[in-house]
Amino acid sequence: MNFADAPFDPEVSQAAGRDLSQRMTVPVHINGVGPFNFVVDSGANRTVVCAELAAELRLPDGGPANIHGVAGVEPAPTAMVQSLLVGNKALTGLRAPTLPRARLGADGLLGVDALQGRRVVLDFLRDQLTIAPSRAGRELSALDMRQDQSARNKPVGKRVVVPARYRFGQLIIIGADVERRPVTAFLDTGAQATVGNNVLRKLVLESRAIPNPLRYEVPVLSATGQTAAGELRIMPQLKIGGLRIKGLMAVFADLHVFDIWGLSQTASLLLGMDVLRRFNAVELDYGRREVAFYLPA
């Protein structure tokens, strides 16, 4: 499996839409046919194709595989994709799990396997997705930043950069905290809501003397269609680098995703689209290992 770049255009910007859960969707071509709407899912390690589309395109059977959702592991069939094209970037030789369209809410999920090693900009102000080479190994000068801000396809707004690290292919934000208590945070563009684990709930919420706090039992729905039970609560101020986010509603649940990333015993927070859409744009540079937030005026 590899990403093949067009020789004369190292960067591509693609018009994007949004689904009913406010997730960003982009048109994708499979084996030269399309376009089909795929959700951009930075929380998914693998790209997923809906079963109906795999059958319609007569994609070869790739055998069974295990997929991970909020509730646990489940077996799923896979399909072999010769070429998956986003703009002019082609992911080739892909073995993709397949799930019913009703569970995915789209024709498929564009996972980290299609994004890793690259720089991905989700421009919510313009409804635009940009996939470009990583800035890894480059020190950005003031001129670079001015050019970034003035270029036609670059996001607008003050740019705040937060360092990150890799964990199982995901970008984990460094330096997040809730009321001065360290928190491990990661971005999940396939999640509608922000979710904290029970370690975070006990550390921050249950340690605060809040008389008769409001609590609501709510379902947590994953991008793959699995559901789990959670508790909706108002969270104290969240700090990410130099950013401060107040009045955030978060669901607290011990999801399977915290287990598979080795975060079940650490205060951890999955940042969903309810947080990310507060910004003009969010940039994930997988090669440089950093996340940039573009602030509204």
C-alpha positions as CSV (number, residue, x, y, z in Angstrom):
1,M,0.0,0.0,0.0
2,N,1.4,3.4,-0.9
3,F,0.5,7.0,-1.6
4,A,1.2,8.0,-5.2
5,D,1.7,11.7,-5.8
6,A,0.9,13.6,-9.0
7,P,4.4,14.7,-10.3
8,F,3.6,18.4,-10.8
9,D,1.2,19.2,-8.0
10,P,2.6,18.4,-4.5
11,E,-0.4,19.8,-2.8
12,V,-4.1,19.4,-3.5
13,S,-7.1,21.2,-2.1
14,Q,-10.5,19.5,-2.4
15,A,-14.0,20.9,-1.8
16,A,-15.5,19.2,1.3
17,G,-19.0,18.8,2.7
18,R,-20.4,17.8,6.0
19,D,-22.8,15.0,7.1
20,L,-25.6,15.1,9.7
21,S,-23.0,14.7,12.5
22,Q,-21.0,17.7,11.3
23,R,-18.2,15.5,10.2
24,M,-16.2,16.6,7.1
25,T,-16.8,14.6,4.0
26,V,-14.8,14.6,0.8
27,P,-15.4,13.1,-2.7
28,V,-13.3,10.0,-3.4
29,H,-12.8,7.9,-6.5
30,I,-12.3,4.1,-6.3
31,N,-10.7,2.3,-9.2
32,G,-11.5,5.3,-11.4
33,V,-15.2,5.4,-10.5
34,G,-17.0,8.0,-8.4
35,P,-17.1,10.4,-6.7
36,F,-18.3,8.9,-3.4
37,N,-18.6,10.7,-0.1
38,F,-16.1,9.6,2.5
39,V,-15.9,10.9,6.1
40,V,-12.4,12.2,7.0
41,D,-11.6,10.2,10.2
42,S,-8.4,10.9,12.0
43,G,-9.4,8.4,14.7
44,A,-9.6,5.5,12.3
45,N,-6.3,3.6,11.6
46,R,-7.7,2.1,8.4
47,T,-9.8,3.4,5.6
48,V,-13.2,1.7,5.4
49,V,-15.5,1.2,2.4
50,C,-19.3,0.6,2.8
51,A,-20.4,-2.9,1.9
52,E,-23.0,-1.7,-0.6
53,L,-20.3,0.2,-2.6
54,A,-17.9,-2.7,-2.5
55,A,-20.6,-4.9,-4.0
56,E,-21.6,-2.3,-6.6
57,L,-18.0,-1.9,-7.7
58,R,-17.4,-5.7,-7.5
59,L,-14.3,-5.3,-5.4
60,P,-12.4,-8.5,-4.8
61,D,-12.8,-10.2,-1.4
62,G,-9.8,-9.5,0.9
63,G,-10.8,-12.0,3.6
64,P,-11.8,-11.3,7.2
65,A,-10.3,-8.8,9.5
66,N,-10.9,-7.4,13.0
67,I,-12.0,-3.8,13.4
68,H,-12.1,-1.7,16.5
69,G,-15.0,0.5,17.6
70,V,-16.1,2.2,20.8
71,A,-17.7,-1.0,22.2
72,G,-14.9,-3.4,21.3
73,V,-13.5,-5.6,18.5
74,E,-15.7,-7.2,15.9
75,P,-14.9,-9.3,12.7
76,A,-15.6,-7.7,9.3
77,P,-15.0,-8.7,5.7
78,T,-12.5,-6.7,3.7
79,A,-12.3,-5.7,0.0
80,M,-9.3,-5.1,-2.2
81,V,-9.1,-1.6,-3.6
82,Q,-6.7,-1.0,-6.5
83,S,-6.8,2.7,-6.3
84,L,-8.5,5.2,-4.0
85,L,-8.1,8.8,-5.2
86,V,-8.6,12.0,-3.2
87,G,-8.0,15.0,-5.4
88,N,-4.9,13.8,-7.2
89,K,-3.5,11.7,-4.4
90,A,-3.9,8.0,-4.9
91,L,-3.7,5.3,-2.2
92,T,-3.0,2.1,-4.0
93,G,-3.1,-1.6,-3.0
94,L,-5.6,-1.1,-0.2
95,R,-7.2,-3.9,1.8
96,A,-10.2,-2.1,3.3
97,P,-12.7,-3.4,5.9
98,T,-16.4,-3.1,4.7
99,L,-19.4,-2.2,6.9
100,P,-23.0,-1.4,6.0
101,R,-23.6,2.2,4.8
102,A,-26.3,2.7,7.5
103,R,-23.6,2.1,10.2
104,L,-21.0,4.4,8.6
105,G,-23.4,7.2,7.6
106,A,-21.4,7.6,4.4
107,D,-19.9,5.7,1.5
108,G,-16.7,5.2,3.6
109,L,-14.2,6.5,6.1
110,L,-10.9,8.0,5.0
111,G,-8.5,6.8,7.7
112,V,-5.0,7.5,8.9
113,D,-3.5,5.1,6.4
114,A,-4.5,7.6,3.8
115,L,-3.1,10.6,5.8
116,Q,0.0,9.5,7.7
117,G,3.3,11.1,6.8
118,R,1.4,14.0,5.2
119,R,0.0,17.4,6.2
120,V,-3.8,17.5,6.3
121,V,-5.7,20.8,6.7
122,L,-9.4,20.7,7.5
123,D,-10.6,24.2,6.6
124,F,-14.1,24.5,8.2
125,L,-14.5,28.1,7.2
126,R,-14.2,27.3,3.5
127,D,-15.4,23.6,3.7
128,Q,-12.1,22.5,2.1
129,L,-9.7,19.7,2.7
130,T,-6.0,20.0,1.8
131,I,-3.5,17.2,1.6
132,A,0.1,18.3,1.2
133,P,3.6,17.1,1.9
134,S,4.7,17.3,5.5
135,R,6.8,20.2,6.7
136,A,9.0,17.7,8.5
137,G,12.7,18.7,8.7
138,R,11.9,22.4,7.9
139,E,12.0,25.3,10.3
140,L,9.3,27.7,9.4
141,S,10.4,31.3,9.0
142,A,8.3,34.4,9.3
143,L,8.3,34.6,5.5
144,D,6.9,31.0,5.4
145,M,4.1,32.0,7.7
146,R,3.2,35.1,5.7
147,Q,3.2,33.1,2.5
148,D,1.0,30.5,4.2
149,Q,-1.5,33.1,5.3
150,S,-1.6,34.9,1.9
151,A,-1.7,31.8,-0.4
152,R,-5.1,31.2,-2.0
153,N,-5.8,27.9,-0.4
154,K,-4.3,28.5,3.1
155,P,-6.6,28.9,6.1
156,V,-7.3,32.2,7.7
157,G,-6.9,33.2,11.3
158,K,-4.1,33.3,13.9
159,R,-2.2,30.0,13.8
160,V,-1.4,28.3,17.2
161,V,0.9,25.3,17.0
162,V,0.8,22.5,19.5
163,P,3.4,19.8,19.6
164,A,2.3,16.1,19.4
165,R,3.7,12.6,19.3
166,Y,2.8,9.4,17.6
167,R,0.9,6.6,19.4
168,F,-0.3,3.7,17.2
169,G,-0.4,6.0,14.2
170,Q,-2.4,8.7,15.9
171,L,-1.2,12.2,16.7
172,I,-1.4,12.6,20.5
173,I,-1.3,16.3,21.7
174,I,1.3,17.2,24.2
175,G,0.6,19.8,26.9
176,A,-3.1,19.5,27.3
177,D,-4.6,20.0,30.8
178,V,-7.9,20.4,32.6
179,E,-7.6,22.7,35.7
180,R,-3.9,22.3,35.7
181,R,-4.1,18.5,35.7
182,P,-2.3,16.9,32.7
183,V,-4.5,15.2,30.2
184,T,-3.6,13.1,27.1
185,A,-5.7,14.4,24.2
186,F,-6.1,13.3,20.6
187,L,-8.1,14.5,17.7
188,D,-10.9,12.3,16.2
189,T,-12.5,14.0,13.2
190,G,-14.8,11.0,12.8
191,A,-16.4,11.6,16.3
192,Q,-19.3,14.0,16.7
193,A,-18.7,14.5,20.4
194,T,-15.8,14.9,22.7
195,V,-15.3,12.0,25.1
196,G,-13.3,11.6,28.3
197,N,-12.4,8.4,30.0
198,N,-13.4,7.6,33.6
199,V,-9.9,8.3,34.9
200,L,-10.4,11.9,33.8
201,R,-13.9,12.1,35.2
202,K,-12.7,10.9,38.7
203,L,-9.6,13.1,38.6
204,V,-11.3,16.4,37.6
205,L,-15.1,16.2,38.0
206,E,-15.6,14.0,41.1
207,S,-12.8,15.9,42.9
208,R,-14.7,19.2,42.6
209,A,-17.3,20.1,45.2
210,I,-20.2,20.6,42.8
211,P,-23.6,20.3,44.6
212,N,-26.1,18.2,42.7
213,P,-24.3,18.3,39.3
214,L,-26.4,17.7,36.2
215,R,-25.8,14.3,34.7
216,Y,-27.4,12.8,31.6
217,E,-27.0,9.2,30.3
218,V,-26.4,9.4,26.5
219,P,-25.3,6.9,23.8
220,V,-21.8,7.2,22.2
221,L,-21.9,6.3,18.5
222,S,-18.6,5.5,16.7
223,A,-17.8,6.1,13.1
224,T,-18.2,2.4,12.5
225,G,-21.7,2.3,13.9
226,Q,-21.0,0.8,17.3
227,T,-22.7,2.3,20.4
228,A,-21.7,2.5,24.1
229,A,-23.2,4.2,27.1
230,G,-21.8,7.5,28.5
231,E,-22.5,10.3,30.9
232,L,-22.8,13.9,29.6
233,R,-21.3,16.5,31.9
234,I,-20.0,20.1,31.7
235,M,-16.2,20.0,31.9
236,P,-13.9,22.6,33.5
237,Q,-11.7,24.7,31.3
238,L,-9.6,22.7,28.8
239,K,-6.2,24.1,27.9
240,I,-4.3,23.0,24.8
241,G,-1.0,24.7,24.4
242,G,-1.9,28.4,24.6
243,L,-5.6,27.8,23.9
244,R,-8.3,27.8,26.5
245,I,-11.7,26.2,25.8
246,K,-14.5,26.9,28.3
247,G,-18.0,25.6,28.7
248,L,-17.3,22.3,26.9
249,M,-19.9,19.5,27.2
250,A,-18.2,16.1,27.2
251,V,-19.3,12.6,27.4
252,F,-17.5,10.4,29.9
253,A,-17.2,6.7,29.1
254,D,-14.5,4.0,29.1
255,L,-14.4,3.4,25.4
256,H,-12.6,0.5,23.8
257,V,-10.5,3.0,21.9
258,F,-8.8,4.1,25.2
259,D,-7.8,0.5,25.8
260,I,-6.3,-0.2,22.4
261,W,-4.2,3.0,22.5
262,G,-3.0,2.1,26.0
263,L,-4.8,5.1,27.6
264,S,-7.3,3.4,29.9
265,Q,-5.2,4.1,33.0
266,T,-4.3,7.7,32.0
267,A,-6.6,10.8,32.1
268,S,-7.5,11.0,28.4
269,L,-9.7,13.0,26.2
270,L,-10.9,12.4,22.6
271,L,-11.6,15.7,20.9
272,G,-14.5,15.4,18.5
273,M,-16.0,17.7,15.9
274,D,-17.9,19.7,18.5
275,V,-14.5,21.2,19.6
276,L,-12.7,21.2,16.2
277,R,-15.5,23.2,14.5
278,R,-14.9,26.0,17.0
279,F,-11.8,26.9,14.9
280,N,-11.5,28.2,11.4
281,A,-9.3,25.3,10.5
282,V,-7.3,22.5,12.1
283,E,-4.0,21.3,10.5
284,L,-2.5,17.9,11.3
285,D,1.1,17.5,10.2
286,Y,1.8,13.8,10.7
287,G,5.4,14.1,9.5
288,R,6.3,17.0,11.6
289,R,4.3,15.7,14.6
290,E,2.3,18.8,15.4
291,V,-1.2,20.2,15.3
292,A,-2.1,23.8,14.3
293,F,-5.3,25.5,15.2
294,Y,-6.5,28.6,13.2
295,L,-8.4,30.9,15.5
296,P,-11.6,32.9,14.6
297,A,-11.2,36.6,14.8
